[in-house]
Amino acid sequence: MGIESILVIIIIGAIAGWLAGQIVKGFGFGLLGNIVVGIVGAFVAGLIFPVVGLGFGGGIVGSIIHATIGAVILLFLIRLVKRV
C-alpha cells in the first residue's frame, strides 16, 4: 500500500467520522478521533453490509457513504455501551 492509499484512507475516514458526528448529535472526538471512528466505521460496514446484501457504488463518494454509515452504527453502539 502506497502513501497515496494511506492518505486517501485517512481523508475518507476524517470525512466519514465528521459526518457521523454530525448525524449522531453529542459525539465529537476531534480530528484524530473522527479519523479513527471513520476508519473503524468503514471496517464495521465492510463486515455488515455484505451479509445484509447492501452495496454502494465504487469511488470516493461511495466509500464516504459506506464509511459514514458504518461510523454512525459504531457511534450508536458506543452510545448504548456508555448508557449501561
C-alpha positions in Angstrom: 0.0 0.0 0.0 1.5 3.3 -1.0 1.4 6.6 0.7 -1.4 7.8 -1.6 -3.6 5.0 -0.5 -3.0 5.7 3.2 -3.7 9.4 2.6 -7.0 8.6 0.9 -8.0 6.3 3.7 -7.2 9.0 6.3 -9.2 11.6 4.3 -12.2 9.4 3.8 -12.0 8.4 7.5 -11.9 12.0 8.6 -14.9 13.0 6.4 -16.9 9.9 7.4 -16.1 10.4 11.1 -17.1 14.1 10.9 -20.4 13.3 9.1 -21.2 10.6 11.6 -20.5 13.0 14.4 -23.0 15.5 12.8 -25.6 12.8 12.4 -25.3 11.4 15.9 -25.5 14.5 18.0 -23.5 14.7 21.1 -20.5 12.8 19.7 -17.4 14.7 18.6 -14.0 13.2 19.1 -11.8 15.9 17.4 -9.9 15.4 14.2 -7.9 12.3 15.2 -10.9 10.7 16.9 -13.1 11.3 13.8 -10.5 9.7 11.6 -10.3 6.6 13.8 -14.2 6.5 14.0 -14.4 6.8 10.3 -11.9 4.1 9.5 -13.3 1.7 12.1 -16.8 2.5 10.9 -15.7 1.6 7.3 -14.4 -1.7 8.7 -17.7 -2.3 10.6 -19.7 -1.6 7.5 -17.4 -3.8 5.4 -18.3 -6.7 7.7 -22.1 -6.0 8.0 -23.1 -4.8 4.5 -22.1 -7.9 2.5 -24.1 -10.1 5.0 -27.2 -8.0 4.6 -26.7 -7.7 0.8 -26.1 -3.9 0.6 -23.6 -2.3 -1.6 -22.7 1.1 -2.7 -21.0 2.2 -5.9 -17.3 2.5 -6.1 -15.3 5.6 -6.0 -14.7 8.1 -3.3 -18.4 9.1 -2.8 -19.4 5.5 -2.4 -16.6 5.0 0.1 -17.6 8.0 2.1 -21.2 6.9 2.3 -20.1 3.4 3.2 -17.7 4.6 5.9 -20.2 7.2 7.2 -23.0 4.6 7.7 -20.6 2.3 9.5 -19.4 5.1 11.7 -23.0 6.0 12.6 -23.5 2.4 13.6 -20.3 2.5 15.6 -21.4 5.7 17.4 -24.8 4.2 18.2 -23.1 1.2 19.7 -20.8 3.4 21.7 -23.8 5.4 23.0 -25.5 2.2 24.0 -22.5 0.9 25.9 -21.9 4.3 27.7 -25.6 4.3 28.9 -25.3 0.8 30.6 
